[in-house]
Amino acid sequence: MQTTFDAQVTAILFDRSGAVFALGDGSVRFEDGRRIDVHDGAVLCAVAHPSGDGVVTGGDDGKVVWVSRSEAPVTLATSKGQWIDAVDASAASGLIAFSAGRTLSVIDTKDAAFRRDFQHERTVSGVAFDPKGRRIATSTYGGAALWFARIADQKPTFLKWVGSHLSAVFSPDGAFLITGMQDNQLHGWRLKDQRNLRMGGYAAKVKSVSFLSGGQLMATSGAQGAVLWPFIGSNGPMGREATEIGFDQDSLVALVAATPKSGLLAAGLTDGRVWLADPAGQGLNFLKAEKGAAIVALAMHPDLARIAWADEDGFAGVFDL
């Protein structure tokens, strides 16, 4: 499947029935061609719904909305006067977390009355659930905060590191937290002792991080190839060097996509190409070999059946593997 949208794609996700595209015009487009207008303004962030049916979107209209093929959109939460900057969801706990300004909010898909709001000193730019869906990490200026998702009155554990932290992700085993920073590097912490992990040397801001190979590798964008960090044993990448695949001096890896279940990695480049590779094998398989506008959205199906991509001109496609 290939198509062209009349607005830029801000996120791609897979729900249990196919690829879902969130767009800058506030709409959500499904792979079968169905369009649903959701937000008054752009869709800023999106995540698969915990049920696997549809997606949860956050917009610059301050709304968090559940969008599915079969039902009318459902507004799950609002934050008046604030953009929804980041959203995450946990299939394990059924919880959804989102940020608006300095506030992290948590809602429950099984209890419409449940809501927790946690305040920060600075703007929250990234939100991530741990693998069990019980704790939430937020990225902000000066480090990352760890919150228990359901406890109303609490003080977070704050992991300090100087600089602006823009995104957050847990390793699949929950042992490490990694943040993407403003100044072309990653930072991380081993959570059991809060030991710092410094991961630098990137040519550009790291906009995309994904784990593969049973969680033993972490792939990132931001360089002329896909950068691979080893996460083996209790020390993770500490004391180990990263490797790089798909090096190309004329382009950068804009986005990566993988799943911990698989050893395959997809990458979207700033020159519009998309490739798939097995880091343990040889060579790249170009799913989109023609050059064009930079890839701005990329997703791999959880069961490794398909890969979807979109470029900054609205051209998009879905590949069956």
SERO-4910 file (N, C-alpha, C, O; in steps of 0.05 Angstrom, whole numbers):
BEGIN
 pado doro    nc1    nc2    nc3   cac1   cac2   cac3    cc1    cc2    cc3    oc1    oc2    oc3
  Met    A     17    -24      0      0      0      0     18     25      0     36     27     16
  Gln    A     11     44    -18     24     70    -18      2     91    -23    -17     87    -38
  Thr    A      6    114    -10    -14    135    -12      0    162     -7     22    163      3
  Thr    A    -14    183    -13     -5    210     -6    -26    225     10    -49    227      1
  Phe    A    -18    235     33    -36    250     50    -33    280     44    -12    289     34
  Asp    A    -54    296     50    -53    324     46    -43    340     70    -46    364     71
  Ala    A    -31    326     89    -18    338    112      5    320    121      5    297    114
  Gln    A     23    331    136     46    315    145     38    295    167     22    302    184
  Val    A     48    271    164     43    250    184     60    256    209     85    260    207
  Thr    A     48    257    233     62    262    257     68    236    273     86    236    290
  Ala    A     54    214    267     59    189    280     46    166    264     25    170    251
  Ile    A     58    143    265     47    118    254     46     97    276     66     94    291
  Leu    A     24     83    277     22     61    296      8     38    283     -5     41    262
  Phe    A     10     14    295     -5     -9    287    -24    -16    310    -16    -20    332
  Asp    A    -50    -18    303    -68    -31    322    -73    -59    312    -60    -67    293
  Arg    A    -92    -73    324    -95   -102    316   -107   -106    288   -107   -128    279
  Ser    A   -116    -84    276   -128    -87    249   -112    -74    227   -119    -76    203
  Gly    A    -90    -61    233    -73    -49    212    -59    -24    220    -57    -17    244
  Ala    A    -49    -10    200    -33     14    205    -52     38    209    -73     40    196
  Val    A    -44     56    227    -59     80    233    -40    104    231    -18    103    242
  Phe    A    -49    125    216    -32    148    212    -45    172    226    -69    178    222
  Ala    A    -30    186    243    -39    211    256    -26    234    240     -3    233    234
  Leu    A    -42    255    235    -33    276    217    -34    304    230    -47    308    250
  Gly    A    -18    321    218    -16    349    228    -41    366    224    -42    388    235
  Asp    A    -60    356    209    -85    371    206   -106    363    226   -129    371    224
  Gly    A    -99    346    246   -117    338    267   -133    313    261   -149    305    277
  Ser    A   -128    300    238   -143    276    231   -126    251    236   -102    252    239
  Val    A   -141    229    237   -129    202    238   -139    187    214   -162    186    208
  Arg    A   -120    175    199   -126    160    175   -119    131    179    -98    124    189
  Phe    A   -138    114    172   -134     85    174   -125     74    148   -130     86    127
  Glu    A   -112     51    149   -101     39    125   -122     33    104   -116     34     80
  Asp    A   -147     28    112   -168     23     93   -179     48     80   -198     46     64
  Gly    A   -168     71     86   -176     96     74   -195    113     91   -201    136     84
  Arg    A   -204    102    113   -223    117    129   -209    141    143   -186    138    153
  Arg    A   -222    164    143   -212    188    156   -230    196    179   -255    196    175
  Ile    A   -219    203    202   -234    213    224   -221    238    234   -197    239    241
  Asp    A   -236    260    234   -226    286    243   -228    286    274   -250    282    285
  Val    A   -206    291    287   -205    286    316   -199    312    332   -213    318    351
  His    A   -179    327    323   -170    351    339   -174    377    323   -172    377    299
  Asp    A   -178    398    338   -178    425    326   -149    435    327   -141    450    345
  Gly    A   -134    427    307   -105    431    306    -91    405    301   -103    386    293
  Ala    A    -65    405    306    -49    382    299    -51    360    319    -56    365    343
  Val    A    -47    335    310    -42    312    328    -12    313    335      5    310    317
  Leu    A     -6    318    360     22    322    369     35    295    377     59    293    375
  Cys    A     19    276    386     30    251    396      8    230    395    -16    236    395
  Ala    A     16    205    393     -3    183    391     10    157    401     34    154    400
  Val    A     -7    139    411      2    113    420    -20     93    416    -44    101    415
  Ala    A    -14     67    413    -34     47    411    -51     45    436    -39     47    458
  His    A    -77     42    434    -94     39    458    -87     13    472    -80     -6    459
  Pro    A    -88     13    499    -81    -11    514    -97    -36    505    -86    -58    508
  Ser    A   -121    -33    495   -137    -55    487   -128    -67    460   -135    -90    453
  Gly    A   -112    -52    445   -104    -60    418   -123    -51    397   -119    -56    373
  Asp    A   -145    -38    405   -165    -28    386   -162      2    383   -169     18    401
  Gly    A   -150     11    361   -147     39    356   -124     52    370   -106     38    380
  Val    A   -124     79    370   -101     94    381   -111    116    399   -135    124    398
  Val    A    -93    125    417    -98    148    434    -81    171    424    -57    168    421
  Thr    A    -94    193    418    -80    216    407    -81    240    427   -100    243    442
  Gly    A    -60    256    426    -59    281    440    -56    304    421    -40    302    402
  Gly    A    -70    326    425    -70    348    406    -63    375    418    -62    377    443
  Asp    A    -59    394    401    -53    421    411    -79    436    419    -78    459    426
  Asp    A   -102    421    418   -127    432    430   -131    423    459   -152    428    470
  Gly    A   -111    409    470   -112    401    498   -129    376    503   -136    371    526
  Lys    A   -135    361    482   -152    337    485   -136    311    482   -117    310    466
  Val    A   -143    291    497   -133    264    494   -157    247    484   -178    246    498
  Val    A   -154    235    461   -177    222    448   -171    193    440   -149    187    430
  Trp    A   -191    176    444   -189    148    435   -203    146    408   -226    153    405
  Val    A   -188    138    387   -198    136    360   -196    107    350   -175     95    351
  Ser    A   -219     96    342   -219     69    331   -235     68    305   -250     87    299
  Arg    A   -232     47    290   -246     44    265   -276     41    269   -293     51    254
  Ser    A   -284     27    291   -311     18    294   -329     37    309   -354     36    307
  Glu    A   -318     55    325   -334     73    342   -327    102    337   -307    108    325
  Ala    A   -345    120    346   -340    148    344   -317    156    364   -314    142    384
  Pro    A   -301    176    358   -279    184    376   -290    190    405   -311    202    408
  Val    A   -274    182    424   -281    186    452   -260    204    465   -237    197    466
  Thr    A   -268    227    476   -250    244    490   -246    233    518   -264    231    534
  Leu    A   -221    225    524   -214    212    549   -207    233    571   -212    228    594
  Ala    A   -195    255    563   -186    275    582   -181    301    567   -178    302    543
  Thr    A   -181    323    583   -175    349    571   -156    364    590   -155    359    614
  Ser    A   -142    382    579   -124    400    594   -127    428    582   -113    434    562
  Lys    A   -143    444    593   -150    470    582   -125    488    580   -110    491    599
  Gly    A   -122    500    556   -101    519    552    -73    508    549    -53    522    549
  Gln    A    -71    481    548    -45    468    546    -45    448    522    -65    436    516
  Trp    A    -22    446    509    -19    425    489    -14    398    503     -3    398    525
  Ile    A    -22    377    490    -14    350    500     12    343    486     13    336    462
  Asp    A     34    344    501     60    342    490     70    313    486     85    307    467
  Ala    A     61    295    503     70    267    502     49    249    513     33    257    530
  Val    A     48    224    503     28    205    513     41    177    512     56    171    494
  Asp    A     33    160    531     41    132    530     18    116    542      1    126    556
  Ala    A     18     90    536     -3     72    546      9     45    553     29     37    541
  Ser    A     -3     31    572      7      5    580    -15    -16    577    -36    -14    589
  Ala    A    -10    -35    560    -28    -58    557    -29    -75    583    -49    -87    589
  Ala    A     -7    -75    598     -5    -91    622    -23    -81    644    -35    -97    658
  Ser    A    -25    -54    647    -41    -43    669    -66    -29    659    -84    -23    676
  Gly    A    -69    -24    633    -93    -11    623    -92     19    628   -113     32    625
  Leu    A    -70     30    636    -68     59    642    -57     74    618    -43     64    601
  Ile    A    -65    100    617    -55    119    597    -43    142    612    -55    153    631
  Ala    A    -20    151    604     -7    174    616     -1    195    595      6    189    572
  Phe    A     -5    220    602      1    242    583     11    266    597      7    269    622
  Ser    A     25    284    583     36    308    595     24    332    581     19    332    557
  Ala    A     20    353    597     11    379    588     25    400    604     19    403    628
  Gly    A     43    415    592     59    434    608     76    420    628     92    403    622
  Arg    A     72    428    654     88    416    675     74    393    689     84    384    710
  Thr    A     52    384    678     35    364    692     36    337    677     32    336    653
  Leu    A     40    316    692     37    289    683      9    279    694      4    282    718
  Ser    A     -7    269    676    -34    259    684    -36    230    677    -25    221    657
  Val    A    -50    215    693    -55    186    689    -84    180    690    -98    189    709
  Ile    A    -95    166    671   -123    157    670   -124    127    666   -104    115    657
  Asp    A   -147    115    672   -151     86    671   -172     80    651   -194     90    653
  Thr    A   -166     62    632   -186     55    612   -209     40    623   -230     38    611
  Lys    A   -206     28    647   -227     12    659   -242     27    681   -262     17    692
  Asp    A   -234     52    686   -247     68    707   -247     97    699   -227    111    702
  Ala    A   -269    107    688   -270    134    677   -267    155    698   -260    178    692
  Ala    A   -271    148    724   -269    168    745   -240    171    755   -234    189    770
  Phe    A   -223    153    747   -195    153    758   -179    173    743   -178    174    718
  Arg    A   -165    190    758   -145    209    746   -126    217    768   -133    224    790
  Arg    A   -100    217    761    -79    227    778    -64    249    763    -58    246    739
  Asp    A    -58    271    776    -42    293    765    -17    298    782    -19    302    806
  Phe    A      6    297    769     31    300    783     46    324    772     50    327    748
  Gln    A     54    342    789     66    367    781     97    366    781    109    352    797
  His    A    109    380    762    137    383    759    145    412    760    129    430    755
  Glu    A    171    417    765    181    444    765    185    455    737    183    479    733
  Arg    A    190    438    718    194    446    690    175    431    672    162    411    680
  Thr    A    174    439    647    157    426    627    165    397    623    188    390    622
  Val    A    145    380    621    148    351    616    147    347    586    128    353    573
  Ser    A    169    336    575    171    332    546    168    303    537    162    298    514
  Gly    A    171    284    556    169    256    548    157    240    571    160    247    594
  Val    A    142    218    564    128    202    583    132    173    575    130    166    551
  Ala    A    138    155    594    141    126    588    133    109    611    141    114    634
  Phe    A    118     88    606    112     68    626    134     47    628    147     42    608
  Asp    A    138     36    652    156     14    654    142    -11    643    118    -10    638
  Pro    A    156    -33    639    144    -57    626    118    -67    640    101    -79    627
  Lys    A    116    -64    666     93    -74    680     70    -53    682     48    -59    691
  Gly    A     75    -29    673     55     -8    673     49      3    700     27     14    705
  Arg    A     67      0    719     63      9    747     77     35    753     68     50    770
  Arg    A     99     40    739    114     65    744    115     80    717    114     68    696
  Ile    A    118    106    720    120    124    697    145    141    699    150    152    721
  Ala    A    160    143    678    182    161    677    175    186    660    162    183    639
  Thr    A    183    209    669    179    234    654    207    246    649    224    246    667
  Ser    A    210    257    625    235    272    619    229    301    621    208    310    613
  Thr    A    248    316    632    244    345    637    272    358    638    292    344    634
  Tyr    A    273    383    643    299    397    645    312    387    671    300    388    693
  Gly    A    337    379    669    353    371    692    351    341    699    364    333    718
  Gly    A    336    325    683    336    297    688    309    284    683    294    293    665
  Ala    A    304    263    698    279    247    694    267    242    722    281    238    741
  Ala    A    240    241    723    226    235    747    212    208    745    201    201    724
  Leu    A    212    192    767    198    167    767    175    168    787    178    176    810
  Trp    A    151    162    777    126    163    792    113    135    793    114    120    774
  Phe    A    100    129    816     82    106    816     55    115    804     44    135    812
  Ala    A     45     99    786     23    109    769     -3    113    784    -18    132    777
  Arg    A     -8     98    805    -34     99    818    -34    114    845    -56    119    855
  Ile    A    -11    120    855    -10    133    882    -15    163    880     -1    176    865
  Ala    A    -34    173    895    -42    201    892    -21    220    904    -11    238    890
  Asp    A    -13    217    929      5    235    942     32    222    945     36    203    960
  Gln    A     52    232    930     78    220    930     99    241    921     92    260    908
  Lys    A    123    236    929    146    250    918    161    232    899    166    209    905
  Pro    A    167    242    875    180    224    855    209    220    862    222    235    877
  Thr    A    220    198    851    249    195    851    259    211    827    252    205    804
  Phe    A    277    230    832    287    247    810    316    238    804    333    239    821
  Leu    A    320    231    779    346    223    768    358    247    755    349    256    734
  Lys    A    379    258    767    390    284    758    412    280    737    429    263    738
  Trp    A    410    298    717    432    301    698    428    328    684    407    333    674
  Val    A    449    344    683    447    371    672    439    371    643    450    355    627
  Gly    A    420    388    636    412    391    608    382    386    605    368    380    624
  Ser    A    373    389    580    345    386    574    340    358    563    351    351    542
  His    A    323    343    576    317    315    569    290    315    555    270    325    566
  Leu    A    288    305    530    265    308    513    247    284    511    224    286    504
  Ser    A    258    260    516    243    236    513    252    215    533    274    218    544
  Ala    A    237    194    537    244    174    556    235    146    546    214    144    533
  Val    A    251    126    553    243     98    547    256     80    567    280     83    574
  Phe    A    242     59    576    253     38    593    264     16    575    253     11    554
  Ser    A    284      3    585    293    -22    572    271    -43    577    256    -41    596
  Pro    A    269    -64    559    247    -83    562    247    -98    589    226   -108    597
  Asp    A    270   -100    602    270   -114    628    265    -94    651    265   -103    674
  Gly    A    262    -69    645    257    -49    666    281    -41    682    278    -26    702
  Ala    A    305    -50    675    329    -45    691    341    -18    685    355     -7    702
  Phe    A    337     -7    661    349     18    653    328     38    643    308     30    632
  Leu    A    334     64    647    318     85    636    337    102    618    358    110    627
  Ile    A    328    107    593    344    122    574    328    147    566    304    146    561
  Thr    A    342    170    565    329    195    556    345    206    532    369    203    530
  Gly    A    330    218    513    342    233    491    345    262    499    326    273    511
  Met    A    367    274    493    373    301    502    374    321    479    375    314    456
  Gln    A    373    346    487    373    368    467    399    370    452    400    378    429
  Asp    A    421    362    466    448    367    455    461    342    442    483    335    449
  Asn    A    446    329    425    457    307    408    470    285    424    491    275    417
  Gln    A    456    276    445    466    253    460    443    240    475    421    252    477
  Leu    A    448    216    485    430    202    502    441    202    530    466    204    534
  His    A    424    199    550    433    194    577    416    171    589    393    167    581
  Gly    A    428    157    607    413    135    619    421    130    648    441    141    658
  Trp    A    404    115    661    409    107    689    403     77    693    383     67    682
  Arg    A    421     64    707    414     37    717    398     41    743    408     53    762
  Leu    A    373     32    743    355     41    763    360     30    791    353     42    811
  Lys    A    373      7    792    377     -5    819    396     11    836    395      9    860
  Asp    A    415     26    823    434     42    838    437     70    827    454     86    837
  Gln    A    420     77    807    420    104    795    447    111    782    454    134    780
  Arg    A    462     91    774    488     96    761    483    108    733    465     99    719
  Asn    A    498    128    726    495    143    701    507    128    677    528    115    679
  Leu    A    493    131    654    503    121    629    505    144    610    485    157    604
  Arg    A    528    150    599    531    172    580    535    160    552    553    143    548
  Met    A    519    168    533    520    157    506    520    181    487    498    192    481
  Gly    A    543    188    477    546    212    460    558    206    433    559    183    425
  Gly    A    568    227    420    581    224    394    563    225    370    571    218    348
  Tyr    A    538    234    374    519    235    352    522    260    335    530    281    345
  Ala    A    515    258    310    516    280    291    491    298    293    492    321    286
  Ala    A    469    287    303    444    301    305    429    293    330    437    274    344
  Lys    A    407    306    335    391    299    358    379    271    354    371    264    332
  Val    A    380    256    375    369    228    374    339    229    378    329    233    400
  Lys    A    324    226    356    295    228    357    281    201    360    257    200    365
  Ser    A    296    179    358    284    153    357    302    132    370    326    131    365
  Val    A    290    116    388    303     94    402    286     70    401    261     72    406
  Ser    A    297     46    396    281     22    396    298     -2    404    321     -4    396
  Phe    A    286    -21    419    300    -45    428    293    -68    410    271    -70    400
  Leu    A    312    -86    407    309   -110    391    325   -133    403    338   -129    423
  Ser    A    323   -156    390    339   -180    398    335   -187    427    355   -190    442
  Gly    A    310   -189    435    304   -196    463    312   -175    483    316   -181    506
  Gly    A    315   -150    474    323   -129    491    353   -127    495    363   -111    511
  Gln    A    369   -143    480    398   -142    483    411   -121    466    435   -116    469
  Leu    A    396   -108    448    407    -86    432    388    -63    433    363    -67    433
  Met    A    398    -39    434    383    -14    431    393      1    407    416      8    406
  Ala    A    375      5    388    381     19    363    373     48    366    352     54    378
  Thr    A    388     67    354    381     95    355    386    108    328    401     98    312
  Ser    A    372    130    324    377    148    301    398    168    309    411    166    329
  Gly    A    401    188    291    419    211    298    447    209    287    464    226    294
  Ala    A    453    189    271    480    185    260    478    177    230    456    175    220
  Gln    A    501    174    217    501    166    189    494    137    184    490    129    161
  Gly    A    492    122    206    482     95    205    465     91    230    463    109    247
  Ala    A    453     68    233    438     62    257    458     53    279    474     35    275
  Val    A    457     67    302    475     61    324    463     40    342    440     41    349
  Leu    A    479     20    349    470     -3    365    486     -4    391    511     -6    391
  Trp    A    472     -2    413    484     -5    440    477    -32    452    454    -40    451
  Pro    A    497    -46    463    491    -72    475    479    -69    503    489    -54    519
  Phe    A    458    -84    508    445    -85    534    446   -115    544    425   -128    545
  Ile    A    470   -124    550    473   -152    558    484   -152    587    503   -139    594
  Gly    A    470   -168    604    478   -170    632    470   -146    648    455   -129    639
  Ser    A    478   -146    673    469   -125    692    481    -98    687    471    -78    697
  Asn    A    503    -96    671    516    -71    666    506    -57    641    514    -34    636
  Gly    A    490    -70    625    480    -58    600    503    -48    583    523    -63    579
  Pro    A    502    -23    573    523    -13    555    547     -2    570    566      8    557
  Met    A    547     -2    597    569     10    612    595     -5    606    597    -29    608
  Gly    A    615     10    597    641     -1    591    643    -14    564    663    -27    557
  Arg    A    622    -12    548    621    -24    521    618     -2    500    608     19    505
  Glu    A    628     -8    476    626     10    454    601      4    437    593    -19    435
  Ala    A    590     24    425    568     21    406    579     12    379    603     17    372
  Thr    A    563     -1    363    569     -7    335    550      8    317    530     20    326
  Glu    A    555      7    291    538     21    272    534      5    247    553     -7    237
  Ile    A    509      4    237    504    -10    212    490     10    193    477     29    201
  Gly    A    494      5    167    481     21    146    493     48    143    480     67    135
  Phe    A    519     51    149    532     77    147    530     88    118    536     74     99
  Asp    A    523    113    116    521    127     90    529    156     95    516    171    110
  Gln    A    551    164     83    562    191     88    545    213     77    548    237     84
  Asp    A    525    207     60    509    227     47    481    231     61    465    247     52
  Ser    A    475    216     82    449    218     95    452    211    124    473    201    133
  Leu    A    431    216    139    429    209    168    406    190    172    386    191    157
  Val    A    408    174    192    385    158    200    366    176    216    374    185    238
  Ala    A    342    181    206    323    198    219    307    184    241    302    195    262
  Leu    A    300    159    235    283    143    253    291    114    252    300    104    231
  Val    A    287    100    274    290     71    274    265     58    285    250     71    300
  Ala    A    260     33    278    237     18    289    244    -11    291    256    -23    273
  Ala    A    237    -23    314    243    -51    318    223    -61    339    206    -46    349
  Thr    A    225    -86    346    210    -98    368    228   -117    383    244   -131    371
  Pro    A    226   -117    410    244   -134    426    242   -164    418    260   -179    423
  Lys    A    219   -172    407    215   -200    400    233   -209    377    239   -233    374
  Ser    A    243   -190    361    256   -196    336    285   -186    335    293   -170    352
  Gly    A    300   -196    316    327   -187    312    329   -168    288    351   -161    280
  Leu    A    307   -160    277    307   -143    253    303   -114    261    290   -107    281
  Leu    A    315    -96    245    314    -67    250    307    -53    224    318    -59    203
  Ala    A    288    -34    226    282    -17    204    292     11    209    293     20    232
  Ala    A    300     25    188    310     52    191    300     69    168    298     61    145
  Gly    A    291     94    175    283    114    155    304    136    154    313    146    175
  Leu    A    312    144    130    334    162    126    325    190    119    302    194    111
  Thr    A    343    209    123    337    237    116    335    241     86    324    262     78
  Asp    A    344    222     70    342    225     41    317    210     30    315    206      6
  Gly    A    300    200     48    275    188     40    275    158     37    254    146     32
  Arg    A    298    146     39    299    116     36    292    102     63    294    114     84
  Val    A    283     77     60    277     60     83    290     33     79    287     21     58
  Trp    A    304     24    100    316     -3     97    310    -20    121    302    -11    143
  Leu    A    313    -46    117    309    -67    137    335    -84    138    346    -90    117
  Ala    A    344    -90    163    368   -106    165    368   -123    190    354   -117    209
  Asp    A    383   -144    189    389   -161    212    418   -154    220    436   -160    206
  Pro    A    422   -141    244    449   -133    252    468   -156    253    493   -152    251
  Ala    A    458   -181    256    476   -204    257    482   -214    229    499   -232    226
  Gly    A    469   -204    209    473   -213    182    490   -194    165    505   -178    176
  Gln    A    486   -195    139    501   -178    121    482   -162    104    462   -172     94
  Gly    A    488   -136    100    475   -120     80    448   -109     89    437   -116    110
  Leu    A    437    -91     73    412    -77     78    392    -85     57    399    -88     33
  Asn    A    367    -88     64    346    -93     46    330    -67     44    316    -60     63
  Phe    A    331    -53     21    318    -28     18    288    -32     11    282    -42    -11
  Leu    A    271    -26     30    242    -27     25    233     -4      8    214     -7     -8
  Lys    A    246     19     11    241     42     -6    268     52    -14    282     65      1
  Ala    A    275     46    -39    302     53    -49    304     80    -62    326     91    -63
  Glu    A    281     91    -71    283    117    -84    285    139    -64    274    138    -42
  Lys    A    301    159    -70    306    182    -52    283    202    -55    270    204    -76
  Gly    A    280    218    -34    259    238    -34    260    254     -8    281    258      4
  Ala    A    236    263      1    234    278     26    242    260     49    239    236     48
  Ala    A    251    273     71    260    259     95    237    242    107    214    251    107
  Ile    A    244    219    117    225    202    132    219    215    159    238    221    174
  Val    A    193    219    165    185    232    190    169    214    209    164    222    232
  Ala    A    161    190    199    147    172    216    153    143    207    155    138    183
  Leu    A    156    125    226    164     97    220    154     79    242    156     86    265
  Ala    A    143     56    234    133     37    254    136      9    244    134      3    220
  Met    A    141    -10    263    142    -38    257    120    -52    272    115    -46    296
  His    A    106    -69    259     84    -84    271     95   -101    294    117   -113    292
  Pro    A     80   -103    317     91   -119    340     98   -147    333    116   -159    345
  Asp    A     84   -159    313     90   -187    305    109   -188    281    112   -209    269
  Leu    A    121   -166    275    141   -164    253    129   -171    226    143   -180    208
  Ala    A    103   -167    222     90   -174    197     92   -152    177     92   -157    153
  Arg    A     94   -126    187     93   -104    168    109    -80    179    115    -79    203
  Ile    A    116    -62    160    130    -37    167    116    -15    152    110    -17    129
  Ala    A    111      7    167     98     31    155    116     55    158    131     57    177
  Trp    A    115     73    138    132     96    138    117    120    126     96    116    112
  Ala    A    126    144    130    116    168    117    138    188    116    155    190    133
  Asp    A    138    205     94    158    226     92    145    253     97    121    255    101
  Glu    A    161    274     97    152    300    105    134    314     84    122    335     89
  Asp    A    132    301     60    113    312     40     86    297     40     69    303     24
  Gly    A     82    279     60     57    265     62     55    239     47     35    226     47
  Phe    A     77    231     33     78    206     19     82    184     39    100    186     56
  Ala    A     66    162     38     67    141     59     63    114     46     52    111     25
  Gly    A     73     93     61     70     66     51     70     46     73     79     52     95
  Val    A     60     22     67     61     -1     85     72    -24     70     62    -31     49
  Phe    A     92    -37     82    105    -60     69     97    -86     84     98    -86    109
  Asp    A     89   -107     70     86   -133     82    112   -148     80    125   -149     59
  Leu    A    121   -159    103    146   -173    104    142   -203     99    162   -218     99
***
